[in-house]
């Protein structure tokens, strides 16, 4: 999903660059065709991995899958919210894990199998999984006020990436364009989880960021 969203955004940026972005009947047809293919692939994948129930039809399962984060988040508010033991435990989990591996120290609390299993919920016989939207980890880490501040900063950062990517893509490839294409899909997926934090605050992103810098430097120096 992230790859598809990223490709679409890159296509939009390049079309704006050439000032040939026009909506045609063919474009609309391809868009709806892609949506239909995605829906059926989703249904097949979800049934194979047992993410949805075989007793219900395609649209019923999609409704359950899409509605699950809201129901799960509502259940968190109805219960006593258990806040994180350390600052940003869930948001910066990837960074803490990196530090643990590099320094050989224990930072994160031990997570038992029972606590992991308790994250999976059901409602009236429907399996809802363990998705709670972006707000669940933020509220547990930073309380409601902190969650509001985090989302405000998140909006500012992603909008900055968006504006700079559109501005700089008209001249040449830039690191901000790559950052935008890489992080923008996480905003779309925030309905399910804090995908931005999971994507950015980890070792893979840091390694990828250094690789982008190296690739862009080489492309600017070497004429192909």
C-alpha positions in Angstrom: 0.0 0.0 0.0 2.8 2.4 0.9 4.6 1.7 -2.3 1.4 2.4 -4.4 0.7 5.6 -2.6 4.4 6.7 -3.0 4.3 6.0 -6.7 1.1 7.9 -7.2 2.5 10.9 -5.3 5.8 10.8 -7.4 3.7 10.7 -10.6 1.7 13.8 -9.5 4.9 15.7 -8.7 6.5 14.9 -12.0 3.3 15.8 -13.9 3.2 19.2 -12.1 6.8 19.7 -13.1 6.0 19.3 -16.8 2.7 21.2 -16.3 0.9 18.5 -18.2 -1.3 17.2 -15.3 -4.7 16.7 -16.8 -7.5 14.4 -15.8 -8.6 12.2 -18.7 -11.2 9.5 -19.0 -8.3 7.0 -19.4 -6.8 8.2 -16.1 -10.2 7.9 -14.3 -10.7 4.4 -15.7 -7.2 3.2 -14.7 -7.8 4.7 -11.2 -11.0 2.7 -10.6 -9.5 -0.4 -12.2 -6.6 -0.1 -9.7 -9.0 0.3 -6.8 -11.0 -2.8 -7.9 -7.9 -4.9 -8.3 -6.6 -3.7 -4.9 -9.9 -4.5 -3.2 -9.9 -8.1 -4.5 -6.3 -8.6 -3.7 -6.9 -7.3 -0.2 -9.8 -9.8 0.2 -7.6 -12.7 -1.1 -4.7 -11.8 1.1 -6.8 -11.2 4.2 -8.5 -14.6 3.8 -5.3 -16.4 3.3 -3.7 -14.8 6.4 -6.9 -15.2 8.4 -7.1 -11.4 8.9 -10.8 -11.4 8.1 -13.7 -13.9 8.5 -14.8 -16.4 5.9 -18.4 -16.3 6.9 -18.9 -12.8 5.6 -18.8 -11.3 2.1 -16.3 -9.0 0.6 -17.9 -5.7 1.6 -18.8 -6.9 5.0 -15.2 -7.8 5.7 -13.9 -4.5 4.3 -16.4 -2.7 6.6 -15.1 -4.7 9.6 -11.5 -4.1 8.7 -11.9 -0.3 8.2 -14.1 0.1 11.3 -11.9 -1.9 13.6 -9.4 0.9 14.5 -12.3 3.2 15.7 -13.9 0.4 17.8 -10.5 -0.5 19.3 -9.7 3.1 20.1 -13.1 3.5 21.7 -12.5 0.5 23.9 -9.2 2.1 25.1 -11.0 5.2 26.2 -13.7 3.2 28.0 -11.0 1.4 30.0 -8.3 2.8 32.2 -5.6 4.0 29.9 -2.3 2.5 30.9 0.3 5.1 30.1 3.8 4.2 29.0 6.5 3.4 31.6 9.2 5.5 29.8 9.0 8.6 27.6 7.8 7.8 24.1 7.9 4.1 24.7 5.6 3.2 21.8 6.4 6.2 19.5 10.2 5.8 19.7 10.2 2.1 20.1 12.4 1.6 17.0 15.0 4.1 18.3 15.0 2.5 21.8 15.5 -0.9 20.2 18.4 0.4 18.1 20.0 1.8 21.2 19.5 -1.5 23.1 21.2 -3.5 20.3 24.0 -1.0 19.9 24.8 -0.3 23.5 23.8 -3.7 25.0 21.5 -2.2 27.6 17.8 -2.6 28.5 15.6 0.4 28.0 12.2 -0.9 27.0 10.0 -2.8 29.5 9.7 -6.5 28.9 6.6 -7.3 26.9 5.0 -10.6 27.8 3.0 -12.8 25.4 -0.1 -12.3 27.5 0.1 -8.5 27.1 0.6 -8.9 23.3 -2.4 -11.2 23.1 -4.6 -8.8 25.0 -4.1 -6.2 22.3 -6.2 -8.3 19.9 -9.8 -7.5 20.4 -13.2 -8.7 19.1 -16.7 -7.1 19.0 -19.9 -9.1 18.8 -18.0 -12.1 17.4 -16.0 -10.1 14.9 -12.2 -10.2 15.1 -10.9 -6.6 15.1 -7.2 -7.2 15.4 -4.7 -4.9 17.1 -5.0 -1.7 15.2 -6.0 1.5 17.2 -5.3 4.5 14.9 -2.4 6.8 15.4 -3.9 8.3 18.6 -3.6 5.2 20.8 0.2 5.1 21.1 0.4 8.9 21.2 -2.1 9.2 24.1 -0.3 6.4 26.0 3.0 8.1 25.5 2.2 11.8 25.8 -1.3 12.0 27.2 -4.0 13.8 25.2 -2.3 17.2 25.2 1.0 15.7 24.1 -0.8 13.7 21.4 -2.3 17.0 20.0 1.1 18.6 20.0 2.7 15.6 18.2 0.0 15.6 15.5 0.4 19.4 15.1 4.2 18.9 14.6 3.6 16.0 12.3 1.3 18.1 10.1 3.9 20.9 10.0 6.8 18.5 9.1 4.9 16.6 6.3 3.5 19.9 4.8 7.1 21.2 4.8 8.2 18.1 3.0 5.3 18.5 0.5 6.0 22.2 -0.3 9.8 21.7 -0.6 9.4 18.5 -2.7 7.2 20.3 -5.2 9.5 23.3 -5.3 12.8 21.5 -5.7 11.5 18.7 -8.1 11.2 21.3 -10.8 15.0 21.6 -10.9 16.5 18.3 -9.8 16.2 15.3 -7.5 16.5 16.3 -3.8 16.6 14.5 -0.5 13.4 16.3 0.5 11.5 14.9 -2.5 12.6 11.4 -1.3 11.6 12.1 2.2 8.2 13.3 1.1 7.6 10.2 -1.1 8.8 7.9 1.7 6.8 9.5 4.6 3.6 10.7 2.9 2.0 7.3 2.7 2.3 7.0 6.5 -0.1 9.9 6.9 -2.7 8.0 4.8 -2.2 4.9 7.0 -2.4 6.8 10.3 -6.0 5.6 10.5 -4.7 2.2 11.5 -1.5 3.0 13.5 1.3 5.5 14.1 2.9 4.5 10.8 5.0 7.7 10.7 6.8 6.9 13.9 7.1 3.2 13.0 8.6 4.2 9.6 10.9 7.1 10.6 12.1 6.2 14.1 14.0 3.0 13.4 17.4 1.7 12.1 16.1 1.0 8.5 15.1 4.6 8.0 18.5 5.9 9.2 20.3 3.5 6.9 18.0 4.4 4.0 18.5 8.1 4.6 22.2 7.8 4.4 21.8 5.7 1.2 19.6 8.4 -0.3 22.2 11.1 0.4 24.9 8.9 -1.3 22.8 8.1 -4.3 21.7 11.7 -4.9 25.4 12.9 -4.5 26.5 10.3 -7.1 23.7 11.3 -9.5 24.7 14.9 -9.3 28.4 14.3 -9.8 28.2 11.6 -12.4 26.7 12.4 -15.8 24.9 9.4 -17.3 
